[in-house]
């Protein structure tokens, strides 16, 4: 065995290798974009997860008469709370950059992004249903009443959830764990998009933007245009809190998801025109706009708190239940007012039908026996009958509309 000797220092002990005197290199700092993403995701989880659970509890335990809007809101809150459970995984992932990367395997990488996509589609199409429900209530109140059954609503909700799961199917195929190398022997695992070709990349981003933004927001715009026109021409002129609340939900969803879809469009344009500048700008912006869109799952409970702040002093923790009950009442009044306008407009036809029957009975020499037979008062009596019919019909509809799930 070769004789091994160490240099001697002044105290007579062996000198340690020079590497022992050099302190270990500090880990590289977390990139700024990752720090911003961590901040957004942390705030979203702290606000959104307990907030959405509180919404679900308020609707199921504090609202006695649950309307269509209530059931749509509770589904929206449940979807948001569910997707926020993935926030700790993303926070861990971002905090490990640029050395540790994704630690949870390819299956979890695909699953959490698939569930995030499901939440995106469920949220926007539930908001579409809220808009369509308002539209039917004021434009086709009788059709709306026939459709507002528990069975019909459960079928519609099931269709929305199934459609969201189907529309999200491309996501796991375009997401995988990739391993770029920091140096020759140090791989870095990243949960990143992965496409077989540029065509697949264009398809994914165009499909997301059309199906989860352009199409649903076109439906929402049409529905609320009809609602606004109808309420302006109806007897019910007061702006209800329920309409304001739904418009707030729509506006905030658009605000948080618009940057994400604009980034999609920029990247698609860059790919189609071969512009490395546009593609690079989209790739740089994508982490932050994705985290910003993720925050939309946490914002709705905050909106409900502000909208129901007037009930907090009287109702305490039940304030959100009071808010949704007030929303139900305003929705019912709008629907009844719309029916009243329709019934009033139809009351003139009662007079026309009555006069036509009298003319026919005269020709047949068989006088038509009505409740009011005086010739001089025929028109006035016809109008009174029409008004009585309108009033009784409104009372009946109001009693039916009080039925809730």
VEXDREN-2710 file (C-alpha; in Angstrom, 1 decimal):
% VEXDREN-2710
k/r/px/py/pz
1/UNK/0.0/0.0/0.0
2/UNK/1.4/3.4/-0.9
3/UNK/2.4/5.7/1.9
4/UNK/-0.1/8.6/2.1
5/UNK/1.0/11.7/3.8
6/UNK/-0.8/15.0/4.5
7/UNK/0.8/18.4/4.6
8/UNK/1.2/19.7/8.1
9/UNK/-0.2/23.0/9.3
10/UNK/1.3/25.2/11.9
11/UNK/-0.4/23.3/14.8
12/UNK/1.0/20.0/13.7
13/UNK/-2.3/18.6/12.4
14/UNK/-2.8/17.5/8.8
15/UNK/-4.2/20.0/6.4
16/UNK/-7.7/19.1/5.2
17/UNK/-8.3/19.1/1.5
18/UNK/-8.8/22.5/0.0
19/UNK/-12.4/21.8/-0.7
20/UNK/-13.2/21.6/3.0
21/UNK/-12.3/25.3/3.4
22/UNK/-14.6/26.4/0.7
23/UNK/-18.3/26.8/1.9
24/UNK/-20.9/24.9/-0.1
25/UNK/-22.3/26.9/-3.0
26/UNK/-25.6/28.6/-2.2
27/UNK/-28.6/27.2/-4.2
28/UNK/-29.6/29.4/-7.0
29/UNK/-32.5/31.8/-6.3
30/UNK/-36.1/31.0/-7.3
31/UNK/-36.9/32.8/-10.6
32/UNK/-39.0/35.9/-10.3
33/UNK/-41.8/34.4/-12.4
34/UNK/-41.9/31.4/-10.0
35/UNK/-42.0/33.7/-7.0
36/UNK/-45.0/35.6/-8.4
37/UNK/-46.7/32.3/-9.2
38/UNK/-46.1/31.1/-5.6
39/UNK/-47.6/34.3/-4.2
40/UNK/-50.7/34.1/-6.4
41/UNK/-51.3/30.4/-5.7
42/UNK/-50.8/30.8/-1.9
43/UNK/-53.3/33.6/-1.7
44/UNK/-55.8/31.7/-3.9
45/UNK/-55.6/28.7/-1.6
46/UNK/-55.9/30.7/1.6
47/UNK/-58.9/32.7/0.4
48/UNK/-60.5/30.3/-2.0
49/UNK/-60.5/26.8/-0.4
50/UNK/-62.2/27.7/2.9
51/UNK/-64.3/30.4/1.1
52/UNK/-65.8/28.0/-1.3
53/UNK/-66.5/25.4/1.4
54/UNK/-68.3/28.2/3.3
55/UNK/-70.4/28.9/0.2
56/UNK/-71.4/25.2/-0.1
57/UNK/-72.2/25.1/3.7
58/UNK/-74.3/28.3/3.4
59/UNK/-76.4/27.1/0.5
60/UNK/-77.1/23.6/1.9
61/UNK/-77.5/24.5/5.6
62/UNK/-78.8/28.1/5.6
63/UNK/-80.9/28.5/2.5
64/UNK/-84.4/27.1/3.0
65/UNK/-85.7/27.7/-0.6
66/UNK/-83.0/26.8/-3.1
67/UNK/-83.5/28.3/-6.6
68/UNK/-81.8/27.3/-9.8
69/UNK/-79.2/30.0/-9.2
70/UNK/-78.4/28.6/-5.7
71/UNK/-77.8/25.1/-7.1
72/UNK/-75.6/26.5/-9.9
73/UNK/-73.6/28.5/-7.4
74/UNK/-73.1/25.5/-5.1
75/UNK/-71.8/23.4/-8.1
76/UNK/-69.5/26.3/-9.0
77/UNK/-68.1/26.5/-5.5
78/UNK/-67.6/22.8/-5.2
79/UNK/-65.7/22.7/-8.5
80/UNK/-63.5/25.7/-7.4
81/UNK/-62.8/24.1/-4.0
82/UNK/-61.9/20.8/-5.6
83/UNK/-59.4/22.3/-8.0
84/UNK/-57.8/24.5/-5.3
85/UNK/-56.6/21.2/-3.6
86/UNK/-53.9/21.0/-6.3
87/UNK/-52.5/24.4/-5.3
88/UNK/-50.0/22.9/-2.7
89/UNK/-48.6/20.7/-5.4
90/UNK/-47.9/23.6/-7.7
91/UNK/-46.5/25.7/-4.9
92/UNK/-44.1/22.9/-4.1
93/UNK/-43.2/22.6/-7.8
94/UNK/-42.4/26.3/-8.2
95/UNK/-40.5/26.5/-5.0
96/UNK/-38.2/23.7/-6.2
97/UNK/-37.1/25.6/-9.3
98/UNK/-34.5/25.7/-10.8
99/UNK/-33.0/22.5/-9.2
100/UNK/-35.6/20.1/-7.8
101/UNK/-38.5/20.4/-10.4
102/UNK/-41.6/18.2/-10.4
103/UNK/-41.4/15.4/-7.8
104/UNK/-44.8/13.7/-8.1
105/UNK/-44.5/11.7/-11.3
106/UNK/-46.1/11.8/-14.7
107/UNK/-49.5/10.5/-13.7
108/UNK/-50.0/13.2/-11.1
109/UNK/-48.7/15.8/-13.6
110/UNK/-51.4/14.8/-16.1
111/UNK/-54.1/14.5/-13.5
112/UNK/-53.8/17.9/-11.8
113/UNK/-53.8/19.7/-15.2
114/UNK/-56.7/17.6/-16.4
115/UNK/-58.8/18.6/-13.3
116/UNK/-57.8/22.2/-13.7
117/UNK/-59.1/22.1/-17.3
118/UNK/-62.3/20.4/-16.1
119/UNK/-62.8/23.2/-13.5
120/UNK/-62.3/25.8/-16.3
121/UNK/-65.1/24.3/-18.5
122/UNK/-67.5/23.6/-15.6
123/UNK/-67.1/27.2/-14.3
124/UNK/-67.8/28.9/-17.6
125/UNK/-70.7/26.6/-18.6
126/UNK/-72.3/27.0/-15.2
127/UNK/-72.1/30.7/-15.7
128/UNK/-73.7/30.2/-19.1
129/UNK/-76.6/28.3/-17.4
130/UNK/-77.1/31.2/-14.9
131/UNK/-77.4/33.6/-17.9
132/UNK/-79.7/31.3/-19.8
133/UNK/-81.9/30.8/-16.7
134/UNK/-82.3/34.6/-16.3
135/UNK/-83.0/35.0/-20.0
136/UNK/-85.8/32.4/-19.9
137/UNK/-87.2/33.8/-16.7
138/UNK/-87.9/37.2/-18.3
139/UNK/-88.4/36.3/-22.0
140/UNK/-90.2/32.9/-21.8
141/UNK/-91.5/32.7/-18.2
142/UNK/-94.0/29.8/-18.9
143/UNK/-91.3/27.7/-20.6
144/UNK/-88.9/28.5/-17.8
145/UNK/-91.5/27.4/-15.2
146/UNK/-92.0/24.1/-16.9
147/UNK/-88.3/23.5/-17.2
148/UNK/-87.5/24.4/-13.5
149/UNK/-88.0/20.9/-12.1
150/UNK/-85.5/19.1/-9.9
151/UNK/-85.2/16.3/-12.4
152/UNK/-84.5/18.6/-15.3
153/UNK/-81.9/20.6/-13.4
154/UNK/-80.1/17.4/-12.3
155/UNK/-79.9/16.2/-15.9
156/UNK/-78.6/19.6/-17.1
157/UNK/-75.9/19.7/-14.3
158/UNK/-74.9/16.1/-15.2
159/UNK/-74.6/17.0/-18.9
160/UNK/-72.4/20.1/-17.9
161/UNK/-70.0/18.0/-15.8
162/UNK/-69.8/15.2/-18.5
163/UNK/-69.2/17.8/-21.2
164/UNK/-66.4/19.4/-19.1
165/UNK/-64.7/16.0/-18.6
166/UNK/-64.9/15.3/-22.4
167/UNK/-63.7/18.7/-23.5
168/UNK/-60.7/18.4/-21.1
169/UNK/-59.5/15.1/-22.6
170/UNK/-56.8/16.7/-24.8
171/UNK/-55.0/18.1/-21.7
172/UNK/-53.4/14.8/-20.3
173/UNK/-52.2/13.9/-23.9
174/UNK/-50.4/17.2/-24.2
175/UNK/-48.8/17.3/-20.7
176/UNK/-45.9/15.2/-19.5
177/UNK/-42.8/15.2/-17.4
178/UNK/-39.8/16.2/-19.4
179/UNK/-36.2/16.1/-18.3
180/UNK/-33.9/18.9/-19.6
181/UNK/-30.4/18.8/-18.2
182/UNK/-29.0/21.5/-16.0
183/UNK/-25.5/20.1/-16.7
184/UNK/-24.3/16.8/-18.1
185/UNK/-25.3/14.6/-15.2
186/UNK/-28.1/16.6/-13.4
187/UNK/-31.5/16.2/-15.0
188/UNK/-34.4/18.6/-14.1
189/UNK/-37.9/17.1/-14.1
190/UNK/-40.5/19.6/-15.4
191/UNK/-44.3/19.1/-15.7
192/UNK/-44.6/20.8/-19.1
193/UNK/-46.7/20.8/-22.3
194/UNK/-45.5/18.3/-24.8
195/UNK/-46.7/18.1/-28.4
196/UNK/-45.9/15.7/-31.3
197/UNK/-46.0/18.6/-33.8
198/UNK/-46.7/22.3/-34.1
199/UNK/-50.1/21.4/-35.4
200/UNK/-51.1/19.8/-32.2
201/UNK/-49.9/22.9/-30.3
202/UNK/-52.1/25.1/-32.5
203/UNK/-55.0/22.8/-32.0
204/UNK/-54.8/22.7/-28.2
205/UNK/-54.6/26.5/-27.7
206/UNK/-57.3/27.3/-30.4
207/UNK/-59.6/24.6/-29.0
208/UNK/-59.3/25.9/-25.4
209/UNK/-59.9/29.5/-26.5
210/UNK/-62.9/28.8/-28.7
211/UNK/-64.7/26.2/-26.4
212/UNK/-64.0/27.8/-23.0
213/UNK/-64.1/31.5/-23.9
214/UNK/-65.4/32.7/-27.3
215/UNK/-68.4/30.4/-27.5
216/UNK/-69.6/30.6/-23.9
217/UNK/-69.2/34.4/-23.8
218/UNK/-71.1/34.8/-27.0
219/UNK/-74.0/32.9/-25.4
220/UNK/-73.7/35.0/-22.2
221/UNK/-73.7/38.2/-24.2
222/UNK/-76.8/37.2/-26.2
223/UNK/-78.7/36.1/-23.1
224/UNK/-78.0/39.3/-21.1
225/UNK/-78.8/41.5/-24.1
226/UNK/-82.3/39.8/-24.2
227/UNK/-82.6/40.2/-20.4
228/UNK/-81.8/43.9/-20.5
229/UNK/-84.2/44.6/-23.4
230/UNK/-87.0/42.6/-21.8
231/UNK/-86.7/44.3/-18.4
232/UNK/-86.6/47.7/-20.0
233/UNK/-89.9/47.0/-21.8
234/UNK/-91.5/45.3/-18.8
235/UNK/-93.3/46.8/-15.8
236/UNK/-90.4/45.6/-13.6
237/UNK/-87.8/48.4/-13.9
238/UNK/-85.8/47.9/-10.8
239/UNK/-82.4/46.4/-11.1
240/UNK/-82.2/43.3/-8.9
241/UNK/-79.3/42.3/-6.8
242/UNK/-79.4/38.8/-8.3
243/UNK/-78.6/40.3/-11.8
244/UNK/-75.8/42.4/-10.4
245/UNK/-74.3/39.3/-8.6
246/UNK/-74.4/37.2/-11.7
247/UNK/-72.9/40.0/-13.8
248/UNK/-70.1/40.3/-11.2
249/UNK/-69.4/36.6/-11.5
250/UNK/-69.3/36.9/-15.3
251/UNK/-67.1/40.0/-15.2
252/UNK/-64.5/38.6/-12.8
253/UNK/-64.3/35.3/-14.7
254/UNK/-63.6/37.2/-17.9
255/UNK/-61.1/39.5/-16.2
256/UNK/-59.0/36.5/-14.8
257/UNK/-59.2/34.3/-17.9
258/UNK/-58.9/36.9/-20.6
259/UNK/-55.0/37.3/-20.3
260/UNK/-54.7/33.5/-20.6
261/UNK/-56.7/33.3/-23.8
262/UNK/-55.0/36.3/-25.2
263/UNK/-51.7/34.5/-24.6
264/UNK/-53.1/31.5/-26.4
265/UNK/-54.0/33.6/-29.4
266/UNK/-50.6/35.3/-29.5
267/UNK/-48.8/31.9/-29.4
268/UNK/-51.0/30.5/-32.2
269/UNK/-50.4/33.6/-34.4
270/UNK/-46.7/33.3/-33.7
271/UNK/-46.7/29.6/-34.7
272/UNK/-48.7/30.1/-37.9
273/UNK/-46.5/33.0/-39.0
274/UNK/-43.3/31.6/-37.8
275/UNK/-42.6/34.5/-35.5
276/UNK/-40.1/33.4/-32.8
277/UNK/-40.7/36.8/-31.0
278/UNK/-44.4/36.2/-30.5
279/UNK/-43.9/32.6/-29.4
280/UNK/-41.2/33.7/-27.0
281/UNK/-43.4/36.5/-25.6
282/UNK/-46.3/34.0/-25.1
283/UNK/-44.0/31.4/-23.4
284/UNK/-42.6/34.1/-21.1
285/UNK/-46.1/35.3/-20.1
286/UNK/-47.8/31.9/-19.7
287/UNK/-46.7/30.9/-16.2
288/UNK/-48.1/34.2/-14.7
289/UNK/-51.3/34.4/-16.7
290/UNK/-52.0/30.7/-15.8
291/UNK/-51.5/31.4/-12.1
292/UNK/-53.7/34.5/-12.5
293/UNK/-56.5/32.4/-14.2
294/UNK/-56.1/29.9/-11.4
295/UNK/-57.0/32.7/-8.9
296/UNK/-60.5/33.0/-10.5
297/UNK/-61.4/29.9/-8.4
298/UNK/-60.9/31.9/-5.2
299/UNK/-62.5/35.2/-6.1
300/UNK/-66.2/34.2/-6.1
301/UNK/-66.6/33.9/-2.3
302/UNK/-65.0/37.3/-2.0
303/UNK/-67.7/38.7/-4.3
304/UNK/-70.4/37.1/-2.3
305/UNK/-69.1/38.6/0.9
306/UNK/-69.2/42.1/-0.6
307/UNK/-72.6/41.5/-2.1
308/UNK/-74.0/40.2/1.2
309/UNK/-72.3/42.7/3.5
310/UNK/-75.6/44.4/4.3
311/UNK/-76.9/41.1/5.8
312/UNK/-73.8/40.5/8.0
313/UNK/-75.0/42.6/11.0
314/UNK/-78.4/41.0/11.2
315/UNK/-77.6/37.4/10.1
316/UNK/-74.0/36.8/11.2
317/UNK/-72.6/33.6/9.6
318/UNK/-76.0/33.1/7.8
319/UNK/-75.5/36.3/5.8
320/UNK/-74.7/34.4/2.6
321/UNK/-78.0/32.4/3.0
322/UNK/-79.9/35.7/3.2
323/UNK/-78.1/37.0/0.1
324/UNK/-79.2/34.0/-2.0
325/UNK/-82.7/34.1/-0.6
326/UNK/-83.0/37.8/-1.6
327/UNK/-81.7/36.8/-5.0
328/UNK/-84.4/34.2/-5.3
329/UNK/-87.1/36.7/-4.4
330/UNK/-85.9/39.2/-7.0
331/UNK/-85.7/36.6/-9.7
332/UNK/-89.3/35.5/-8.9
333/UNK/-90.5/39.2/-9.1
334/UNK/-88.8/39.7/-12.5
335/UNK/-90.3/36.6/-13.9
336/UNK/-93.8/37.5/-12.6
337/UNK/-93.5/41.0/-13.9
338/UNK/-92.6/39.6/-17.3
339/UNK/-95.6/37.3/-17.2
340/UNK/-97.7/40.3/-16.2
341/UNK/-96.6/42.2/-19.3
342/UNK/-97.4/39.3/-21.5
343/UNK/-100.8/38.7/-19.9
344/UNK/-101.7/42.4/-20.1
345/UNK/-100.9/42.4/-23.8
346/UNK/-103.0/39.3/-24.3
347/UNK/-106.0/40.8/-22.5
348/UNK/-106.9/42.8/-25.7
349/UNK/-107.4/39.5/-27.6
350/UNK/-110.1/38.5/-25.1
351/UNK/-112.2/41.5/-26.3
352/UNK/-111.5/40.6/-30.0
353/UNK/-112.5/37.0/-29.5
354/UNK/-115.7/38.1/-27.6
355/UNK/-116.8/40.4/-30.4
356/UNK/-116.1/37.8/-33.0
357/UNK/-118.3/35.3/-31.2
358/UNK/-121.1/37.8/-30.9
359/UNK/-121.0/38.5/-34.6
360/UNK/-121.1/34.8/-35.4
361/UNK/-124.0/34.2/-33.0
362/UNK/-126.0/37.0/-34.5
363/UNK/-125.6/35.5/-38.0
364/UNK/-126.8/32.2/-36.7
365/UNK/-129.7/33.8/-34.9
366/UNK/-128.4/32.3/-31.6
367/UNK/-127.3/35.1/-29.3
368/UNK/-124.0/34.4/-27.6
369/UNK/-124.5/34.4/-23.8
370/UNK/-121.6/36.0/-22.0
371/UNK/-121.2/37.1/-18.5
372/UNK/-121.9/40.8/-19.6
373/UNK/-124.5/41.1/-22.4
374/UNK/-125.1/44.8/-22.5
375/UNK/-124.1/46.2/-25.9
376/UNK/-123.1/49.5/-24.6
377/UNK/-120.7/48.0/-22.1
378/UNK/-119.3/45.2/-24.2
379/UNK/-115.8/46.6/-24.6
380/UNK/-115.5/47.8/-21.0
381/UNK/-116.7/44.4/-19.7
382/UNK/-114.3/42.6/-22.0
383/UNK/-111.4/44.6/-20.7
384/UNK/-112.5/44.0/-17.1
385/UNK/-112.6/40.2/-17.8
386/UNK/-109.2/40.4/-19.4
387/UNK/-107.8/42.2/-16.3
388/UNK/-109.4/39.7/-14.0
389/UNK/-107.9/36.9/-15.9
390/UNK/-104.5/38.6/-15.8
391/UNK/-104.7/39.1/-12.1
392/UNK/-105.8/35.6/-11.3
393/UNK/-103.1/34.2/-13.6
394/UNK/-100.4/36.2/-12.0
395/UNK/-101.5/35.1/-8.5
396/UNK/-101.4/31.4/-9.6
397/UNK/-98.0/31.8/-11.2
398/UNK/-96.6/33.6/-8.2
399/UNK/-97.7/30.7/-6.0
400/UNK/-96.2/28.1/-8.4
401/UNK/-92.9/30.1/-8.5
402/UNK/-92.6/29.9/-4.8
403/UNK/-91.9/26.2/-5.1
404/UNK/-88.1/25.5/-4.6
405/UNK/-85.9/22.5/-4.4
END
